[in-house]
């Protein structure tokens, strides 16, 4: 049975977040310059030291939501790690004259995480999705990684105004890692609200990951991923649900990044004048 130091988050991420060389600030959110191996090392170090960690991701959709939703912005700012999930943020960073090393979706890291968890005997709880999806995802992962300890699953359609029964069930299962797949902004706000009650080392927002694991949603072909066109593949697969997110959301995001760039240049010019 593992114990968790409730008062302490994993200190290793603080130095990264507070170092401007390791982050790109976009709409007030510190996007961390991480590659897959960096992310997994942070997770492993956190679990080995029995500290607490909250992991969120950033993509065009979440950043547009952050721009409009102060509670979500606060939840994102309180996270220990925010990694880049969408190619649009790489482009946005370049517009700001900065760089992010890569993007990585849940489909990029889930199997490496499961291998790490199996090898080090870390347990998982899967929360989210429609009835039965998290349960199926857990079964698929255990079949692929024999010995992987998935201690519990639960769908994402419960009373979010009072989630204490679900929190109690999670705590009774005592997982090391809680994967929360309820989509943005619900999952980030839920973690933010209940983090203090959750007796788990790592809370990780994972979006629609369980749908990919179970094959309900397909990943784009490798050539589309390599050319940052996964958004187009998803749009073609589900245009009714996603057209506004991409056709409207992508240009809106770019305009907002340009607005931030102009604001930063104005501040820089004013500082230069004051320094003369």
Buried (B, 14 or more C-beta within 10 A) or exposed (E): EBEBEEEEBBEBBEEBBEEEEBBBBBBEBBBBBBEBEBBBBBBBBBBEBBBBBBBBBBBBBBBBBBBEBEEBBBBBBBBBBBBBBBBBBBBBBEEBEBEBBEBBBBBBBBEBBBBBBBEEEBBBBBBBBEEEBBBBBBBBBBEBBEEBBBBBBBBBEBEBEEBEEBBEBBBEBBBBBBBBBBBBBBBBBBBBBBBEEBBBBBBBBBBBBBBBBBEBBEBBEEEBBEEBBBBEBBBEEEEEEBEEBBEEBBEEBBEBBEEBBEEEEEEEEEEEEEEE
